[in-house]
Each structure stands twice: as C-alpha cells, then as structure tokens.
Amino acid sequence: MSLRRYQTLAALILAACSVGCTAPVVTITHHFGSAVPIPPHADLRPGVFTLNCPDPLDLSDFIRQTLTDCAVRRPAASTHEPVAPPSPTLAVTVSGTIDVDINEESGSRPVRRRDRETGQLTSVRVPFLVRQISLDADIVVTPADNAPAVTVEIRRSYDSRQDPRVRGDLGLARADNPDTVPASAIVIRELLAECLWDFCDMLQPIDFTVEAALRPSLDGMARAGLKAADKHNLTTAAARFADAHRRRPKDADILYNLAVTTEAIGRLDAAAAHYADVLKLKKQKDPQAKAALTRVRRVTARRKQLTRRPH
C-alpha cells in the first residue's frame, strides 16, 4: 500500500471515529411516589394525638406546629407525573397515639479520685443516673374521601449513656452524671420531633438518578441515535437504536444503547428485556448490563410496592 493511500485510509478511520467512537452520557431519573399515599395537593390537617407517658406533658401545640411546617414543605406537584385536571383539595387528617416508656437507674456508686493535696487515690461515692426512653408513634392518616386510613408506625429510643451532651465535647466525662443528663421532657420532645419529621419525609416523592454512558458505534442508524441522545432527544434516540438493532440484531453495544434510552424514557419492562438480551449475547459477561438489569428490576419492584395502598 502506497503512503498516500495509507494516509487516506487513516484519515477516513479518524473521521469515522470522530463520529462513531465517542458516545454521550445519559442521565436516567426514576421517580417514586411518596411512601405514604397522599396526593401532593392534599390539605394536611393535624388531628387529635393521644399521649401515653409517665410524665404529664402537653405536646399538642408542638405536634400541631411540626405538622404545619411539614405541610408547608410538601411540593405542590411532581414534575414527573402527568398534570391532572383541577380538582377540589382533599383534606387529610393526621392523628395518632404516642406511647412513651421511661426507665431510670439512679443512686450512688464508688469512684477513685486523686486527692490534690496528698496525691493519693481515695474512694468516694458519687450520684449516678442512667435514663432510657423509648417512644412509639402510631400516626394515622385519614383522607376525607372515605379512602382507607393508613397507619405509620415509627419507633425511636434514647440512652443517656450514648448522648454526647452527657459525655462532653471530648467524650471523656462520666456517662452517668446526673448534672448533664437531659430532662425527660426534653428528650421526649426530641424523639417525637424525629418521628414526626420522619413521617413528613415519607410524604415526599423520591427521585433516584443514575448516569449511563452509551457505547460508540459505526453503524449509521446507531450514530443517529447517539446524536439524538447527545441533544437529549431520548425518544428519538431509542427509535434510532431500535432501527439499528433490527438491522444488526447481534450487535450487543447497539442493543445496550437501546436498553439505556428505553429505560431513560420510562419503559422499564422493555428495558429489562433488552438488558437481559445483551447479557445473552455477551454470555453474561457484561457488568454494566448486569448492574443495569438489577437496577431496573429493583425500581420496578419498589414501584409496585409503593402502589399497594396499605390498610
């Protein structure tokens, strides 16, 4: 082969690679509805909470304010869901029962201390206090449209020996010093706040995002799919990859690109089938396709779980 023909061939190869040997990265976002099935436009209204606690506490205002803050934080609607026609606001009452159990161990115990004057170790008795509190919150969500009520069970516990406030900034102080153990009322409010905010988080829709790099190809139709994906036209890209796959059914890279773009546009069943076919072509030796298939199956299972309305 002459030098000129060699240079021409090399130029053609480089030109082809400039089009087909690079591929864009597709951002795939999976949207999940809230764990507690409440419409985004629902009017969250605090109801009656029953507190069963050894210490007499009035937490009604605290609960009402926390739930009000939660209602303000909720999104008006999800950008991933189709826009529904205007409908009357659904009132949802949030009530429940809060059971508090307090266990305390107190008294005095001997400790060894060094006498500052003599330098000798002496035994003295000091008071001690260990406070353990468990809080069980059964939060009942009752829609006003006669839909079944939903009960959310949240549990929180506290042990003063694990509280950094008791051990001090350096963690070297006594873990049972009565002077530094917070009062039961303070701890109960903190545990209840954790439960209520966990409940509020269950009302938020969840987005799971992953980035998947497409695979380069020299096939003309597949290159058209890569160009469309680079411009974020994923529906068009999936159609071009489907055309390319029909022409080259044994090309695992084209099929992988079809699977990625199909997943990105929300056709999870088809995407799972494509990923599985890629693994068949690669004899199960494609880690990216294997991870993607696992991801799609988990997303599908999670969505089915969330769509089952608990009773």
GIUR-V705869 format. One record per residue. N is the residue number from 0. RES is the residue in one small letter. SS is DSSP state (helix for helix, strand for strand, loop for the rest). OMEGA is omega in radians with two decimals (none if undefined). D_FIRST is the distance of its C-alpha to the first C-alpha in Angstrom with 2 decimals. Layout:
# GIUR-V705869
N|RES|SS|OMEGA|D_FIRST + N|RES|SS|OMEGA|D_FIRST
This chain:
# GIUR-V705869
0|m|loop|-3.13|0.00 + 1|s|loop|-3.13|3.80 + 2|l|helix|-3.12|6.57 + 3|r|helix|3.12|8.33 + 4|r|helix|3.11|6.45 + 5|y|helix|3.12|6.42 + 6|q|helix|3.12|9.96 + 7|t|helix|3.14|10.90 + 8|l|helix|3.13|10.24 + 9|a|helix|3.12|12.16 + 10|a|helix|3.11|14.79 + 11|l|helix|3.13|15.33 + 12|i|helix|3.12|15.87 + 13|l|helix|3.12|18.22 + 14|a|helix|3.12|20.00 + 15|a|helix|-3.13|20.61 + 16|c|helix|3.13|21.93 + 17|s|helix|3.13|24.17 + 18|v|helix|-2.97|25.83 + 19|g|helix|-3.05|25.77 + 20|c|loop|3.02|25.45 + 21|t|loop|-3.08|28.79 + 22|a|loop|-3.13|32.07 + 23|p|loop|3.06|35.66 + 24|v|strand|-3.11|38.69 + 25|v|strand|3.06|41.47 + 26|t|strand|-3.11|45.07 + 27|i|strand|3.13|47.17 + 28|t|strand|3.06|50.94 + 29|h|strand|-3.10|53.40 + 30|h|strand|3.06|56.91 + 31|f|strand|3.03|59.97 + 32|g|loop|-3.13|63.46 + 33|s|loop|3.13|66.27 + 34|a|loop|3.07|67.65 + 35|v|loop|-3.01|71.06 + 36|p|loop|3.08|70.93 + 37|i|loop|3.11|72.42 + 38|p|loop|-3.12|71.16 + 39|p|loop|-3.08|69.84 + 40|h|loop|-3.07|72.61 + 41|a|loop|3.11|75.40 + 42|d|strand|-3.08|78.39 + 43|l|strand|-3.08|78.85 + 44|r|strand|3.10|82.59 + 45|p|strand|3.10|84.09 + 46|g|strand|-3.08|86.75 + 47|v|strand|3.06|89.22 + 48|f|strand|3.10|88.16 + 49|t|strand|-3.11|90.49 + 50|l|strand|3.06|90.45 + 51|n|strand|-3.00|91.82 + 52|c|loop|3.08|92.22 + 53|p|loop|3.10|94.85 + 54|d|loop|3.12|95.00 + 55|p|loop|-3.14|96.24 + 56|l|loop|3.03|93.47 + 57|d|loop|-3.08|92.95 + 58|l|loop|-3.06|89.21 + 59|s|helix|3.13|89.42 + 60|d|helix|3.13|88.60 + 61|f|helix|3.13|85.75 + 62|i|helix|-3.12|84.23 + 63|r|helix|-3.12|84.73 + 64|q|helix|3.13|83.07 + 65|t|helix|3.12|80.06 + 66|l|helix|3.07|79.47 + 67|t|helix|3.08|79.92 + 68|d|helix|3.12|77.25 + 69|c|helix|-3.13|75.02 + 70|a|helix|3.13|75.60 + 71|v|helix|-3.08|74.66 + 72|r|helix|-3.07|71.38 + 73|r|loop|3.12|70.28 + 74|p|loop|3.13|67.58 + 75|a|loop|3.13|68.77 + 76|a|loop|3.13|66.00 + 77|s|loop|3.11|62.56 + 78|t|loop|-3.11|59.59 + 79|h|loop|-3.08|57.83 + 80|e|loop|3.11|60.50 + 81|p|loop|-3.13|61.28 + 82|v|loop|-3.13|64.06 + 83|a|loop|3.09|67.25 + 84|p|loop|-3.13|69.96 + 85|p|loop|3.14|72.80 + 86|s|loop|3.12|75.32 + 87|p|loop|3.14|78.48 + 88|t|loop|-3.14|78.01 + 89|l|loop|3.09|78.49 + 90|a|strand|3.14|80.97 + 91|v|strand|-3.14|80.17 + 92|t|strand|3.12|82.83 + 93|v|strand|3.13|81.87 + 94|s|strand|3.10|84.64 + 95|g|strand|-3.14|84.98 + 96|t|strand|-3.13|86.68 + 97|i|strand|3.12|86.13 + 98|d|strand|-3.11|87.45 + 99|v|strand|3.08|87.81 + 100|d|strand|-3.11|88.74 + 101|i|strand|3.05|89.84 + 102|n|strand|-3.13|90.37 + 103|e|strand|3.03|91.81 + 104|e|strand|-3.07|92.76 + 105|s|strand|-3.14|94.92 + 106|g|strand|3.10|97.51 + 107|s|strand|-3.14|97.45 + 108|r|strand|-3.13|95.76 + 109|p|strand|3.02|96.09 + 110|v|strand|3.11|93.61 + 111|r|strand|3.13|93.58 + 112|r|strand|3.13|93.87 + 113|r|strand|3.10|94.29 + 114|d|loop|-3.07|97.50 + 115|r|loop|-3.09|96.71 + 116|e|loop|-3.07|99.96 + 117|t|loop|-3.09|100.08 + 118|g|loop|-3.12|96.41 + 119|q|loop|3.05|97.40 + 120|l|strand|3.12|95.82 + 121|t|strand|3.13|98.26 + 122|s|strand|3.09|98.15 + 123|v|strand|3.11|98.79 + 124|r|strand|-3.13|98.54 + 125|v|strand|3.08|96.42 + 126|p|strand|3.08|96.14 + 127|f|strand|3.11|93.00 + 128|l|strand|3.02|91.58 + 129|v|strand|-3.08|88.68 + 130|r|strand|3.09|88.03 + 131|q|strand|-3.09|85.84 + 132|i|strand|3.02|85.41 + 133|s|strand|-3.11|83.60 + 134|l|strand|3.09|83.20 + 135|d|strand|-3.14|82.43 + 136|a|strand|3.01|81.73 + 137|d|strand|-3.06|81.80 + 138|i|strand|-3.07|80.66 + 139|v|strand|3.12|81.43 + 140|v|strand|-3.06|79.59 + 141|t|strand|3.07|81.65 + 142|p|strand|-3.13|80.32 + 143|a|loop|-3.09|82.95 + 144|d|loop|3.12|81.47 + 145|n|loop|3.03|82.97 + 146|a|loop|-3.13|79.64 + 147|p|loop|3.08|80.01 + 148|a|loop|3.13|80.51 + 149|v|strand|3.11|77.84 + 150|t|strand|3.11|78.89 + 151|v|strand|-3.14|76.66 + 152|e|strand|-3.14|77.68 + 153|i|strand|-3.10|76.74 + 154|r|strand|3.05|77.95 + 155|r|strand|3.14|78.17 + 156|s|strand|-3.09|79.92 + 157|y|strand|3.05|81.02 + 158|d|strand|-3.06|82.05 + 159|s|helix|-3.14|83.58 + 160|r|helix|3.11|82.33 + 161|q|helix|-3.08|78.74 + 162|d|loop|3.12|79.55 + 163|p|helix|3.12|78.08 + 164|r|helix|-3.13|81.08 + 165|v|helix|-3.09|83.33 + 166|r|helix|3.13|81.32 + 167|g|loop|-3.08|80.92 + 168|d|loop|-3.11|77.96 + 169|l|loop|3.14|77.08 + 170|g|loop|-3.07|77.91 + 171|l|loop|-3.11|80.57 + 172|a|loop|3.12|83.74 + 173|r|loop|-3.12|85.81 + 174|a|loop|-3.09|84.41 + 175|d|loop|3.13|87.93 + 176|n|loop|-3.11|89.65 + 177|p|loop|-3.09|91.86 + 178|d|loop|-3.08|91.63 + 179|t|loop|3.10|87.88 + 180|v|loop|-3.12|87.58 + 181|p|loop|3.11|87.21 + 182|a|loop|-3.12|89.94 + 183|s|helix|-3.10|89.45 + 184|a|helix|3.13|89.54 + 185|i|helix|-3.11|86.62 + 186|v|helix|-3.13|84.50 + 187|i|helix|3.11|85.38 + 188|r|helix|3.13|84.29 + 189|e|helix|3.13|81.00 + 190|l|helix|3.13|80.33 + 191|l|helix|3.11|81.34 + 192|a|helix|3.09|79.08 + 193|e|helix|3.14|76.12 + 194|c|helix|-3.10|76.99 + 195|l|helix|-3.14|77.37 + 196|w|helix|3.01|74.12 + 197|d|helix|3.08|72.30 + 198|f|helix|3.12|73.82 + 199|c|helix|3.10|72.67 + 200|d|helix|3.12|69.10 + 201|m|helix|3.13|69.30 + 202|l|loop|-3.07|69.90 + 203|q|loop|3.00|66.62 + 204|p|loop|-3.06|63.47 + 205|i|strand|3.06|60.57 + 206|d|strand|3.07|56.92 + 207|f|strand|-3.04|54.22 + 208|t|strand|3.09|50.84 + 209|v|strand|3.11|47.50 + 210|e|strand|-3.13|43.99 + 211|a|strand|3.12|41.06 + 212|a|strand|3.04|37.42 + 213|l|loop|-3.08|35.42 + 214|r|loop|-3.10|32.07 + 215|p|loop|3.14|28.79 + 216|s|loop|3.08|27.12 + 217|l|loop|3.10|24.26 + 218|d|loop|-3.07|26.55 + 219|g|helix|-3.13|27.73 + 220|m|helix|3.11|31.37 + 221|a|helix|3.09|31.32 + 222|r|helix|3.07|29.90 + 223|a|helix|3.08|32.85 + 224|g|helix|3.11|35.11 + 225|l|helix|3.11|33.76 + 226|k|helix|3.13|34.39 + 227|a|helix|3.12|37.86 + 228|a|helix|3.12|38.63 + 229|d|helix|3.09|37.61 + 230|k|loop|3.11|40.21 + 231|h|loop|3.03|42.72 + 232|n|loop|-2.96|42.88 + 233|l|helix|3.09|43.00 + 234|t|helix|3.08|44.53 + 235|t|helix|3.14|41.73 + 236|a|helix|3.13|39.16 + 237|a|helix|3.13|40.80 + 238|a|helix|3.12|40.73 + 239|r|helix|3.11|37.00 + 240|f|helix|3.09|36.28 + 241|a|helix|3.09|38.60 + 242|d|helix|-3.14|36.66 + 243|a|helix|3.14|33.37 + 244|h|helix|3.10|35.10 + 245|r|helix|3.11|36.29 + 246|r|helix|-3.10|32.76 + 247|r|loop|-3.05|31.42 + 248|p|loop|-3.12|34.55 + 249|k|loop|-3.14|32.77 + 250|d|loop|-3.06|31.09 + 251|a|helix|-3.12|33.43 + 252|d|helix|3.08|32.28 + 253|i|helix|3.14|33.04 + 254|l|helix|3.09|36.34 + 255|y|helix|3.11|37.13 + 256|n|helix|3.07|36.71 + 257|l|helix|3.13|39.00 + 258|a|helix|-3.11|41.50 + 259|v|helix|-3.10|41.55 + 260|t|helix|3.08|42.09 + 261|t|helix|3.06|44.59 + 262|e|helix|-3.08|46.50 + 263|a|helix|3.14|46.44 + 264|i|loop|2.97|48.13 + 265|g|loop|3.13|50.79 + 266|r|loop|-2.95|49.99 + 267|l|helix|-3.14|50.51 + 268|d|helix|3.12|51.02 + 269|a|helix|3.13|47.76 + 270|a|helix|3.13|45.94 + 271|a|helix|3.12|47.40 + 272|a|helix|3.13|46.25 + 273|h|helix|3.12|42.67 + 274|y|helix|3.12|42.62 + 275|a|helix|3.12|44.01 + 276|d|helix|3.06|41.30 + 277|v|helix|3.13|38.61 + 278|l|helix|3.08|40.27 + 279|k|helix|3.13|40.30 + 280|l|helix|-3.12|36.55 + 281|k|loop|-3.13|36.00 + 282|k|loop|3.07|38.70 + 283|q|loop|-3.10|40.94 + 284|k|loop|3.08|38.43 + 285|d|loop|-3.06|38.03 + 286|p|helix|3.13|40.54 + 287|q|helix|3.12|40.19 + 288|a|helix|3.14|40.95 + 289|k|helix|3.12|43.75 + 290|a|helix|-3.14|45.36 + 291|a|helix|3.12|45.09 + 292|l|helix|3.08|46.72 + 293|t|helix|-3.14|49.53 + 294|r|helix|-3.11|49.99 + 295|v|helix|3.13|50.28 + 296|r|helix|3.12|52.72 + 297|r|helix|3.11|54.86 + 298|v|helix|3.13|54.93 + 299|t|helix|3.13|55.97 + 300|a|helix|-3.14|58.66 + 301|r|helix|3.12|59.96 + 302|r|helix|3.11|60.25 + 303|k|helix|3.13|62.18 + 304|q|helix|-3.11|64.44 + 305|l|helix|-3.13|65.20 + 306|t|helix|3.05|65.96 + 307|r|loop|-3.10|68.70 + 308|r|loop|-3.14|71.78 + 309|p|loop|3.13|73.94 + 310|h|loop|none|77.67
